[in-house]
Amino acid sequence: MSTQRGNVRRSRAGLLRHGKRALTTGAALTAALTAIGAPAHATTNVSVSGGQLTVHAGTASDDITVTLSEGRIIVKNTGDTVVGSAPCTRVTANEVACPSKGITMLSATTGAGDDVLRNETGLQQKANLAPGNDTLISGRGVIINKGGNFSGWDVDLDWW
């Protein structure tokens, strides 16, 4: 069977071949545009190992608060989603809870962006601040590691 378009006759096989090519090209273009148009989103990861609670933030501008409540350490980031590894459990998309028993140290790393990190637990803390205008609010016993922004005056440190 064949069809006619203008003065040109096309076979059914030719039409199917060209139709497949058009669909494949359209699907590839849609996938590429979706990937380009999607927002960059990096998750904040929380884990516990050997008495240390580790918070590792992505590249978003983070607003992280770490608190102690009813035998649990709560990690909340209003600037990003938060995912916890066992024994930590998700409370909301932006918050996880970890058992506080045996945890003696908080280690937090922020990514690029203007970040706020609050440690309201009383735990000793290691803070690794990445480039950006970062604010660290913590209790005593803070160790600040190699922050890309720590060489300048664009970090605020508050101890209580």
VMD Tcl script that builds the backbone (N, CA, C; Angstrom):
set m [mol new atoms 480]
animate dup $m
set s [atomselect $m all]
$s set {name element resname resid chain x y z} {
  {N N MET 1 A 0.845 -1.171 0.000}
  {CA C MET 1 A 0.000 0.000 0.000}
  {C C MET 1 A 0.888 1.230 0.000}
  {N N SER 2 A 0.477 2.265 -0.667}
  {CA C SER 2 A 1.248 3.493 -0.711}
  {C C SER 2 A 0.304 4.674 -0.618}
  {N N THR 3 A 0.875 5.813 -0.241}
  {CA C THR 3 A 0.097 7.044 -0.181}
  {C C THR 3 A 0.735 8.055 -1.105}
  {N N GLN 4 A -0.014 9.078 -1.405}
  {CA C GLN 4 A 0.531 10.097 -2.292}
  {C C GLN 4 A 0.493 11.428 -1.586}
  {N N ARG 5 A 1.609 12.111 -1.641}
  {CA C ARG 5 A 1.720 13.445 -1.060}
  {C C ARG 5 A 2.210 14.343 -2.176}
  {N N GLY 6 A 1.379 15.228 -2.611}
  {CA C GLY 6 A 1.756 16.038 -3.762}
  {C C GLY 6 A 1.947 15.121 -4.954}
  {N N ASN 7 A 3.066 15.260 -5.618}
  {CA C ASN 7 A 3.373 14.416 -6.763}
  {C C ASN 7 A 4.247 13.230 -6.378}
  {N N VAL 8 A 4.570 13.071 -5.069}
  {CA C VAL 8 A 5.483 12.024 -4.636}
  {C C VAL 8 A 4.691 10.910 -3.967}
  {N N ARG 9 A 4.908 9.692 -4.414}
  {CA C ARG 9 A 4.259 8.531 -3.809}
  {C C ARG 9 A 5.181 7.960 -2.739}
  {N N ARG 10 A 4.641 7.639 -1.571}
  {CA C ARG 10 A 5.433 7.078 -0.478}
  {C C ARG 10 A 4.874 5.719 -0.104}
  {N N SER 11 A 5.765 4.804 0.161}
  {CA C SER 11 A 5.326 3.479 0.593}
  {C C SER 11 A 4.993 3.527 2.083}
  {N N ARG 12 A 4.207 2.568 2.525}
  {CA C ARG 12 A 3.844 2.489 3.934}
  {C C ARG 12 A 5.088 2.268 4.798}
  {N N ALA 13 A 6.029 1.442 4.354}
  {CA C ALA 13 A 7.270 1.195 5.097}
  {C C ALA 13 A 8.071 2.481 5.245}
  {N N GLY 14 A 8.110 3.274 4.202}
  {CA C GLY 14 A 8.832 4.550 4.264}
  {C C GLY 14 A 8.196 5.503 5.256}
  {N N LEU 15 A 6.864 5.528 5.275}
  {CA C LEU 15 A 6.166 6.391 6.234}
  {C C LEU 15 A 6.443 5.952 7.665}
  {N N LEU 16 A 6.412 4.643 7.912}
  {CA C LEU 16 A 6.688 4.140 9.257}
  {C C LEU 16 A 8.119 4.445 9.681}
  {N N ARG 17 A 9.062 4.286 8.764}
  {CA C ARG 17 A 10.464 4.548 9.070}
  {C C ARG 17 A 10.658 6.019 9.448}
  {N N HIS 18 A 10.076 6.929 8.664}
  {CA C HIS 18 A 10.222 8.360 8.950}
  {C C HIS 18 A 9.471 8.754 10.226}
  {N N GLY 19 A 8.336 8.105 10.478}
  {CA C GLY 19 A 7.581 8.376 11.704}
  {C C GLY 19 A 8.351 7.963 12.945}
  {N N LYS 20 A 9.005 6.784 12.896}
  {CA C LYS 20 A 9.834 6.333 14.020}
  {C C LYS 20 A 10.972 7.298 14.279}
  {N N ARG 21 A 11.608 7.751 13.204}
  {CA C ARG 21 A 12.731 8.681 13.333}
  {C C ARG 21 A 12.259 9.978 14.002}
  {N N ALA 22 A 11.102 10.478 13.593}
  {CA C ALA 22 A 10.579 11.714 14.177}
  {C C ALA 22 A 10.251 11.526 15.657}
  {N N LEU 23 A 9.655 10.382 16.008}
  {CA C LEU 23 A 9.343 10.120 17.414}
  {C C LEU 23 A 10.602 9.994 18.262}
  {N N THR 24 A 11.609 9.308 17.744}
  {CA C THR 24 A 12.868 9.137 18.476}
  {C C THR 24 A 13.545 10.482 18.692}
  {N N THR 25 A 13.592 11.299 17.653}
  {CA C THR 25 A 14.206 12.626 17.765}
  {C C THR 25 A 13.439 13.486 18.763}
  {N N GLY 26 A 12.113 13.436 18.706}
  {CA C GLY 26 A 11.297 14.215 19.636}
  {C C GLY 26 A 11.503 13.790 21.078}
  {N N ALA 27 A 11.586 12.481 21.312}
  {CA C ALA 27 A 11.805 11.976 22.672}
  {C C ALA 27 A 13.165 12.398 23.199}
  {N N ALA 28 A 14.193 12.320 22.352}
  {CA C ALA 28 A 15.540 12.723 22.775}
  {C C ALA 28 A 15.579 14.210 23.092}
  {N N LEU 29 A 14.932 15.024 22.271}
  {CA C LEU 29 A 14.910 16.468 22.503}
  {C C LEU 29 A 14.160 16.795 23.788}
  {N N THR 30 A 13.048 16.130 24.031}
  {CA C THR 30 A 12.284 16.352 25.262}
  {C C THR 30 A 13.110 15.993 26.491}
  {N N ALA 31 A 13.809 14.863 26.446}
  {CA C ALA 31 A 14.645 14.446 27.579}
  {C C ALA 31 A 15.755 15.452 27.834}
  {N N ALA 32 A 16.383 15.942 26.778}
  {CA C ALA 32 A 17.471 16.915 26.940}
  {C C ALA 32 A 16.953 18.217 27.531}
  {N N LEU 33 A 15.817 18.697 27.056}
  {CA C LEU 33 A 15.267 19.949 27.578}
  {C C LEU 33 A 14.809 19.796 29.019}
  {N N THR 34 A 14.284 18.648 29.369}
  {CA C THR 34 A 13.879 18.396 30.752}
  {C C THR 34 A 15.091 18.414 31.672}
  {N N ALA 35 A 16.179 17.791 31.252}
  {CA C ALA 35 A 17.396 17.763 32.074}
  {C C ALA 35 A 17.970 19.157 32.243}
  {N N ILE 36 A 17.949 19.957 31.193}
  {CA C ILE 36 A 18.496 21.314 31.275}
  {C C ILE 36 A 17.599 22.193 32.128}
  {N N GLY 37 A 16.291 22.042 31.987}
  {CA C GLY 37 A 15.356 22.903 32.693}
  {C C GLY 37 A 15.132 22.525 34.141}
  {N N ALA 38 A 15.560 21.352 34.553}
  {CA C ALA 38 A 15.347 20.919 35.930}
  {C C ALA 38 A 16.262 21.680 36.875}
  {N N PRO 39 A 15.767 22.073 38.046}
  {CA C PRO 39 A 16.614 22.805 38.979}
  {C C PRO 39 A 17.694 21.905 39.571}
  {N N ALA 40 A 18.853 22.490 39.829}
  {CA C ALA 40 A 19.919 21.741 40.498}
  {C C ALA 40 A 19.468 21.516 41.934}
  {N N HIS 41 A 19.468 20.292 42.361}
  {CA C HIS 41 A 18.964 20.004 43.693}
  {C C HIS 41 A 19.855 18.957 44.337}
  {N N ALA 42 A 20.425 19.312 45.423}
  {CA C ALA 42 A 21.310 18.375 46.109}
  {C C ALA 42 A 20.744 18.126 47.493}
  {N N THR 43 A 20.734 16.912 47.889}
  {CA C THR 43 A 20.142 16.510 49.157}
  {C C THR 43 A 21.140 16.647 50.301}
  {N N THR 44 A 20.635 16.967 51.488}
  {CA C THR 44 A 21.437 16.957 52.703}
  {C C THR 44 A 21.365 15.549 53.284}
  {N N ASN 45 A 22.522 14.924 53.465}
  {CA C ASN 45 A 22.593 13.554 53.981}
  {C C ASN 45 A 22.990 13.560 55.453}
  {N N VAL 46 A 22.328 12.725 56.250}
  {CA C VAL 46 A 22.597 12.614 57.682}
  {C C VAL 46 A 22.873 11.145 57.999}
  {N N SER 47 A 23.961 10.903 58.749}
  {CA C SER 47 A 24.303 9.526 59.124}
  {C C SER 47 A 24.939 9.509 60.507}
  {N N VAL 48 A 24.984 8.317 61.108}
  {CA C VAL 48 A 25.605 8.118 62.418}
  {C C VAL 48 A 26.608 6.989 62.293}
  {N N SER 49 A 27.822 7.224 62.838}
  {CA C SER 49 A 28.842 6.179 62.837}
  {C C SER 49 A 29.837 6.451 63.953}
  {N N GLY 50 A 30.079 5.451 64.785}
  {CA C GLY 50 A 31.095 5.554 65.825}
  {C C GLY 50 A 30.963 6.748 66.744}
  {N N GLY 51 A 29.776 7.079 67.175}
  {CA C GLY 51 A 29.574 8.197 68.092}
  {C C GLY 51 A 29.534 9.560 67.425}
  {N N GLN 52 A 29.556 9.591 66.109}
  {CA C GLN 52 A 29.546 10.867 65.389}
  {C C GLN 52 A 28.314 10.962 64.496}
  {N N LEU 53 A 27.607 12.081 64.620}
  {CA C LEU 53 A 26.503 12.399 63.722}
  {C C LEU 53 A 27.090 13.255 62.611}
  {N N THR 54 A 26.920 12.828 61.369}
  {CA C THR 54 A 27.480 13.561 60.236}
  {C C THR 54 A 26.356 14.151 59.406}
  {N N VAL 55 A 26.480 15.450 59.120}
  {CA C VAL 55 A 25.542 16.162 58.261}
  {C C VAL 55 A 26.345 16.658 57.070}
  {N N HIS 56 A 25.964 16.226 55.882}
  {CA C HIS 56 A 26.682 16.631 54.672}
  {C C HIS 56 A 25.678 17.258 53.717}
  {N N ALA 57 A 25.755 18.591 53.593}
  {CA C ALA 57 A 24.795 19.330 52.778}
  {C C ALA 57 A 25.260 19.421 51.331}
  {N N GLY 58 A 24.309 19.631 50.450}
  {CA C GLY 58 A 24.600 19.776 49.030}
  {C C GLY 58 A 24.922 21.210 48.663}
  {N N THR 59 A 24.658 21.568 47.417}
  {CA C THR 59 A 25.052 22.876 46.900}
  {C C THR 59 A 23.989 23.947 47.078}
  {N N ALA 60 A 22.847 23.611 47.641}
  {CA C ALA 60 A 21.809 24.609 47.879}
  {C C ALA 60 A 22.255 25.568 48.981}
  {N N SER 61 A 21.621 26.728 49.064}
  {CA C SER 61 A 21.848 27.622 50.201}
  {C C SER 61 A 21.082 27.024 51.374}
  {N N ASP 62 A 21.819 26.449 52.303}
  {CA C ASP 62 A 21.214 25.676 53.384}
  {C C ASP 62 A 20.907 26.528 54.603}
  {N N ASP 63 A 19.877 26.121 55.342}
  {CA C ASP 63 A 19.537 26.697 56.639}
  {C C ASP 63 A 19.307 25.506 57.568}
  {N N ILE 64 A 20.414 25.029 58.164}
  {CA C ILE 64 A 20.415 23.786 58.937}
  {C C ILE 64 A 20.377 24.086 60.426}
  {N N THR 65 A 19.462 23.428 61.133}
  {CA C THR 65 A 19.391 23.519 62.586}
  {C C THR 65 A 19.452 22.104 63.150}
  {N N VAL 66 A 20.339 21.900 64.130}
  {CA C VAL 66 A 20.482 20.604 64.791}
  {C C VAL 66 A 20.089 20.811 66.250}
  {N N THR 67 A 19.054 20.075 66.696}
  {CA C THR 67 A 18.539 20.224 68.058}
  {C C THR 67 A 18.438 18.858 68.730}
  {N N LEU 68 A 18.252 18.890 70.044}
  {CA C LEU 68 A 18.075 17.678 70.840}
  {C C LEU 68 A 16.660 17.699 71.406}
  {N N SER 69 A 15.904 16.602 71.209}
  {CA C SER 69 A 14.529 16.553 71.683}
  {C C SER 69 A 14.146 15.120 72.030}
  {N N GLU 70 A 13.799 14.874 73.299}
  {CA C GLU 70 A 13.280 13.584 73.756}
  {C C GLU 70 A 14.149 12.400 73.325}
  {N N GLY 71 A 15.448 12.503 73.562}
  {CA C GLY 71 A 16.349 11.403 73.249}
  {C C GLY 71 A 16.689 11.251 71.779}
  {N N ARG 72 A 16.333 12.253 70.991}
  {CA C ARG 72 A 16.638 12.222 69.558}
  {C C ARG 72 A 17.342 13.507 69.150}
  {N N ILE 73 A 18.212 13.386 68.172}
  {CA C ILE 73 A 18.825 14.565 67.567}
  {C C ILE 73 A 18.063 14.830 66.278}
  {N N ILE 74 A 17.542 16.035 66.163}
  {CA C ILE 74 A 16.739 16.432 65.009}
  {C C ILE 74 A 17.604 17.305 64.101}
  {N N VAL 75 A 17.681 16.944 62.829}
  {CA C VAL 75 A 18.404 17.740 61.830}
  {C C VAL 75 A 17.363 18.254 60.843}
  {N N LYS 76 A 17.267 19.584 60.749}
  {CA C LYS 76 A 16.287 20.213 59.870}
  {C C LYS 76 A 17.010 21.170 58.939}
  {N N ASN 77 A 16.672 21.135 57.663}
  {CA C ASN 77 A 17.247 22.047 56.676}
  {C C ASN 77 A 16.098 22.637 55.869}
  {N N THR 78 A 15.761 23.892 56.146}
  {CA C THR 78 A 14.655 24.524 55.428}
  {C C THR 78 A 15.058 24.934 54.012}
  {N N GLY 79 A 16.347 24.800 53.672}
  {CA C GLY 79 A 16.809 25.154 52.330}
  {C C GLY 79 A 16.994 23.964 51.408}
  {N N ASP 80 A 16.709 22.743 51.868}
  {CA C ASP 80 A 16.971 21.558 51.055}
  {C C ASP 80 A 16.235 20.358 51.649}
  {N N THR 81 A 16.132 19.292 50.894}
  {CA C THR 81 A 15.577 18.055 51.433}
  {C C THR 81 A 16.647 17.349 52.257}
  {N N VAL 82 A 16.207 16.554 53.227}
  {CA C VAL 82 A 17.129 15.859 54.126}
  {C C VAL 82 A 16.828 14.362 54.071}
  {N N VAL 83 A 17.882 13.558 53.933}
  {CA C VAL 83 A 17.759 12.104 53.901}
  {C C VAL 83 A 18.668 11.534 54.977}
  {N N GLY 84 A 18.141 10.610 55.773}
  {CA C GLY 84 A 18.933 9.998 56.836}
  {C C GLY 84 A 19.185 8.527 56.581}
  {N N SER 85 A 20.394 8.086 56.910}
  {CA C SER 85 A 20.723 6.655 56.862}
  {C C SER 85 A 20.369 6.053 58.215}
  {N N ALA 86 A 20.059 4.751 58.248}
  {CA C ALA 86 A 19.727 4.072 59.505}
  {C C ALA 86 A 20.854 4.279 60.507}
  {N N PRO 87 A 20.548 4.597 61.736}
  {CA C PRO 87 A 19.281 4.494 62.441}
  {C C PRO 87 A 18.423 5.758 62.373}
  {N N CYS 88 A 18.800 6.727 61.571}
  {CA C CYS 88 A 18.026 7.963 61.446}
  {C C CYS 88 A 16.776 7.701 60.611}
  {N N THR 89 A 15.703 8.411 60.942}
  {CA C THR 89 A 14.446 8.249 60.215}
  {C C THR 89 A 13.935 9.608 59.765}
  {N N ARG 90 A 13.242 9.607 58.650}
  {CA C ARG 90 A 12.692 10.838 58.091}
  {C C ARG 90 A 11.443 11.247 58.869}
  {N N VAL 91 A 11.392 12.535 59.229}
  {CA C VAL 91 A 10.224 13.094 59.903}
  {C C VAL 91 A 9.368 13.817 58.868}
  {N N THR 92 A 10.011 14.700 58.095}
  {CA C THR 92 A 9.386 15.388 56.963}
  {C C THR 92 A 10.416 15.402 55.838}
  {N N ALA 93 A 10.070 16.020 54.725}
  {CA C ALA 93 A 11.017 16.102 53.602}
  {C C ALA 93 A 12.266 16.891 53.974}
  {N N ASN 94 A 12.158 17.774 54.969}
  {CA C ASN 94 A 13.276 18.629 55.364}
  {C C ASN 94 A 13.835 18.298 56.739}
  {N N GLU 95 A 13.474 17.150 57.304}
  {CA C GLU 95 A 13.861 16.865 58.687}
  {C C GLU 95 A 14.023 15.364 58.927}
  {N N VAL 96 A 15.101 15.010 59.654}
  {CA C VAL 96 A 15.294 13.625 60.095}
  {C C VAL 96 A 15.561 13.617 61.593}
  {N N ALA 97 A 15.312 12.462 62.218}
  {CA C ALA 97 A 15.569 12.278 63.644}
  {C C ALA 97 A 16.472 11.069 63.816}
  {N N CYS 98 A 17.487 11.223 64.683}
  {CA C CYS 98 A 18.435 10.143 64.962}
  {C C CYS 98 A 18.477 9.919 66.469}
  {N N PRO 99 A 18.626 8.670 66.924}
  {CA C PRO 99 A 18.765 8.431 68.361}
  {C C PRO 99 A 20.020 9.121 68.885}
  {N N SER 100 A 19.905 9.788 70.021}
  {CA C SER 100 A 21.044 10.556 70.549}
  {C C SER 100 A 22.008 9.708 71.375}
  {N N LYS 101 A 21.584 8.522 71.802}
  {CA C LYS 101 A 22.420 7.689 72.667}
  {C C LYS 101 A 23.747 7.358 71.986}
  {N N GLY 102 A 24.843 7.666 72.688}
  {CA C GLY 102 A 26.182 7.355 72.200}
  {C C GLY 102 A 26.795 8.392 71.277}
  {N N ILE 103 A 26.037 9.394 70.865}
  {CA C ILE 103 A 26.584 10.423 69.970}
  {C C ILE 103 A 27.291 11.484 70.805}
  {N N THR 104 A 28.563 11.716 70.499}
  {CA C THR 104 A 29.371 12.686 71.243}
  {C C THR 104 A 29.915 13.806 70.365}
  {N N MET 105 A 29.754 13.690 69.048}
  {CA C MET 105 A 30.333 14.675 68.126}
  {C C MET 105 A 29.372 14.916 66.968}
  {N N LEU 106 A 29.290 16.179 66.551}
  {CA C LEU 106 A 28.555 16.559 65.353}
  {C C LEU 106 A 29.572 17.019 64.323}
  {N N SER 107 A 29.550 16.424 63.150}
  {CA C SER 107 A 30.420 16.835 62.053}
  {C C SER 107 A 29.523 17.323 60.925}
  {N N ALA 108 A 29.665 18.594 60.560}
  {CA C ALA 108 A 28.789 19.171 59.538}
  {C C ALA 108 A 29.614 19.796 58.423}
  {N N THR 109 A 29.219 19.505 57.196}
  {CA C THR 109 A 29.861 20.071 56.012}
  {C C THR 109 A 28.789 20.750 55.182}
  {N N THR 110 A 28.997 22.029 54.875}
  {CA C THR 110 A 28.063 22.736 54.006}
  {C C THR 110 A 28.634 22.761 52.596}
  {N N GLY 111 A 27.759 22.878 51.621}
  {CA C GLY 111 A 28.189 22.992 50.234}
  {C C GLY 111 A 28.287 24.452 49.840}
  {N N ALA 112 A 28.494 24.674 48.555}
  {CA C ALA 112 A 28.532 26.041 48.045}
  {C C ALA 112 A 27.170 26.686 48.302}
  {N N GLY 113 A 27.150 27.982 48.401}
  {CA C GLY 113 A 25.913 28.705 48.685}
  {C C GLY 113 A 26.053 29.441 50.001}
  {N N ASP 114 A 25.099 30.296 50.275}
  {CA C ASP 114 A 25.085 31.054 51.526}
  {C C ASP 114 A 24.351 30.213 52.566}
  {N N ASP 115 A 25.116 29.634 53.482}
  {CA C ASP 115 A 24.573 28.651 54.416}
  {C C ASP 115 A 24.505 29.182 55.839}
  {N N VAL 116 A 23.513 28.689 56.589}
  {CA C VAL 116 A 23.406 28.933 58.027}
  {C C VAL 116 A 23.415 27.563 58.693}
  {N N LEU 117 A 24.283 27.407 59.694}
  {CA C LEU 117 A 24.390 26.150 60.431}
  {C C LEU 117 A 24.269 26.461 61.915}
  {N N ARG 118 A 23.222 25.906 62.562}
  {CA C ARG 118 A 22.987 26.118 63.991}
  {C C ARG 118 A 23.109 24.784 64.714}
  {N N ASN 119 A 23.996 24.726 65.704}
  {CA C ASN 119 A 24.116 23.543 66.553}
  {C C ASN 119 A 23.562 23.916 67.918}
  {N N GLU 120 A 22.371 23.443 68.221}
  {CA C GLU 120 A 21.714 23.749 69.493}
  {C C GLU 120 A 21.695 22.527 70.410}
  {N N THR 121 A 22.661 21.610 70.220}
  {CA C THR 121 A 22.663 20.350 70.969}
  {C C THR 121 A 23.587 20.346 72.173}
  {N N GLY 122 A 24.621 21.157 72.176}
  {CA C GLY 122 A 25.646 21.080 73.206}
  {C C GLY 122 A 26.747 20.095 72.852}
  {N N LEU 123 A 26.623 19.394 71.726}
  {CA C LEU 123 A 27.668 18.468 71.279}
  {C C LEU 123 A 28.875 19.231 70.746}
  {N N GLN 124 A 30.063 18.641 70.928}
  {CA C GLN 124 A 31.242 19.185 70.271}
  {C C GLN 124 A 31.001 19.078 68.771}
  {N N GLN 125 A 31.528 20.045 68.023}
  {CA C GLN 125 A 31.223 20.100 66.599}
  {C C GLN 125 A 32.450 20.356 65.750}
  {N N LYS 126 A 32.518 19.666 64.608}
  {CA C LYS 126 A 33.461 19.993 63.537}
  {C C LYS 126 A 32.635 20.637 62.440}
  {N N ALA 127 A 33.043 21.814 61.986}
  {CA C ALA 127 A 32.315 22.501 60.914}
  {C C ALA 127 A 33.240 22.681 59.722}
  {N N ASN 128 A 32.794 22.236 58.577}
  {CA C ASN 128 A 33.543 22.353 57.338}
  {C C ASN 128 A 32.715 23.240 56.414}
  {N N LEU 129 A 33.054 24.528 56.368}
  {CA C LEU 129 A 32.253 25.497 55.631}
  {C C LEU 129 A 32.811 25.675 54.224}
  {N N ALA 130 A 31.962 25.512 53.232}
  {CA C ALA 130 A 32.370 25.632 51.831}
  {C C ALA 130 A 32.192 27.079 51.365}
  {N N PRO 131 A 32.594 27.394 50.126}
  {CA C PRO 131 A 32.475 28.764 49.622}
  {C C PRO 131 A 31.044 29.291 49.723}
  {N N GLY 132 A 30.931 30.556 50.041}
  {CA C GLY 132 A 29.647 31.223 50.210}
  {C C GLY 132 A 29.710 32.108 51.441}
  {N N ASN 133 A 28.644 32.834 51.694}
  {CA C ASN 133 A 28.550 33.694 52.865}
  {C C ASN 133 A 27.864 32.884 53.958}
  {N N ASP 134 A 28.657 32.182 54.767}
  {CA C ASP 134 A 28.136 31.222 55.733}
  {C C ASP 134 A 28.081 31.791 57.142}
  {N N THR 135 A 27.093 31.328 57.913}
  {CA C THR 135 A 26.952 31.700 59.313}
  {C C THR 135 A 26.938 30.431 60.151}
  {N N LEU 136 A 27.800 30.385 61.177}
  {CA C LEU 136 A 27.857 29.251 62.099}
  {C C LEU 136 A 27.436 29.740 63.472}
  {N N ILE 137 A 26.408 29.114 64.029}
  {CA C ILE 137 A 25.933 29.435 65.370}
  {C C ILE 137 A 26.025 28.143 66.171}
  {N N SER 138 A 26.823 28.159 67.245}
  {CA C SER 138 A 27.085 26.914 67.956}
  {C C SER 138 A 27.427 27.174 69.406}
  {N N GLY 139 A 27.486 26.085 70.162}
  {CA C GLY 139 A 27.952 26.147 71.539}
  {C C GLY 139 A 29.461 26.077 71.567}
  {N N ARG 140 A 30.021 25.681 72.684}
  {CA C ARG 140 A 31.474 25.589 72.826}
  {C C ARG 140 A 32.010 24.336 72.136}
  {N N GLY 141 A 33.330 24.317 71.919}
  {CA C GLY 141 A 33.980 23.134 71.377}
  {C C GLY 141 A 33.844 22.981 69.882}
  {N N VAL 142 A 33.904 24.076 69.141}
  {CA C VAL 142 A 33.772 24.030 67.687}
  {C C VAL 142 A 35.147 23.961 67.045}
  {N N ILE 143 A 35.307 23.054 66.094}
  {CA C ILE 143 A 36.528 22.959 65.297}
  {C C ILE 143 A 36.137 23.315 63.871}
  {N N ILE 144 A 36.765 24.342 63.305}
  {CA C ILE 144 A 36.429 24.769 61.948}
  {C C ILE 144 A 37.504 24.266 61.003}
  {N N ASN 145 A 37.092 23.509 59.989}
  {CA C ASN 145 A 38.016 22.939 59.013}
  {C C ASN 145 A 37.986 23.699 57.700}
  {N N LYS 146 A 39.085 23.867 57.083}
  {CA C LYS 146 A 39.351 24.303 55.714}
  {C C LYS 146 A 38.201 24.894 54.922}
  {N N GLY 147 A 37.432 25.777 55.466}
  {CA C GLY 147 A 36.364 26.392 54.694}
  {C C GLY 147 A 36.924 27.267 53.592}
  {N N GLY 148 A 36.350 27.158 52.421}
  {CA C GLY 148 A 36.798 27.972 51.301}
  {C C GLY 148 A 36.594 29.444 51.568}
  {N N ASN 149 A 35.662 29.778 52.455}
  {CA C ASN 149 A 35.393 31.177 52.737}
  {C C ASN 149 A 36.014 31.652 54.044}
  {N N PHE 150 A 36.682 30.783 54.766}
  {CA C PHE 150 A 37.179 31.173 56.080}
  {C C PHE 150 A 38.378 32.105 55.996}
  {N N SER 151 A 39.011 32.215 54.837}
  {CA C SER 151 A 40.156 33.109 54.702}
  {C C SER 151 A 39.725 34.570 54.624}
  {N N GLY 152 A 38.448 34.828 54.349}
  {CA C GLY 152 A 37.961 36.200 54.253}
  {C C GLY 152 A 37.075 36.538 55.433}
  {N N TRP 153 A 36.372 37.650 55.329}
  {CA C TRP 153 A 35.494 38.100 56.407}
  {C C TRP 153 A 34.036 37.785 56.104}
  {N N ASP 154 A 33.777 36.778 55.299}
  {CA C ASP 154 A 32.399 36.494 54.932}
  {C C ASP 154 A 31.799 35.335 55.712}
  {N N VAL 155 A 32.290 35.099 56.923}
  {CA C VAL 155 A 31.699 34.090 57.797}
  {C C VAL 155 A 31.434 34.730 59.157}
  {N N ASP 156 A 30.259 34.469 59.708}
  {CA C ASP 156 A 29.899 34.979 61.032}
  {C C ASP 156 A 29.938 33.819 62.011}
  {N N LEU 157 A 30.613 33.999 63.122}
  {CA C LEU 157 A 30.710 32.953 64.134}
  {C C LEU 157 A 30.079 33.452 65.425}
  {N N ASP 158 A 29.119 32.712 65.933}
  {CA C ASP 158 A 28.476 33.058 67.196}
  {C C ASP 158 A 28.539 31.851 68.113}
  {N N TRP 159 A 29.062 32.034 69.313}
  {CA C TRP 159 A 29.086 30.966 70.319}
  {C C TRP 159 A 28.180 31.375 71.453}
  {N N TRP 160 A 27.542 30.399 72.065}
  {CA C TRP 160 A 26.704 30.687 73.225}
  {C C TRP 160 A 26.998 29.729 74.317}
}
mol reanalyze $m
mol bondsrecalc $m
mol representation Tube
mol addrep $m
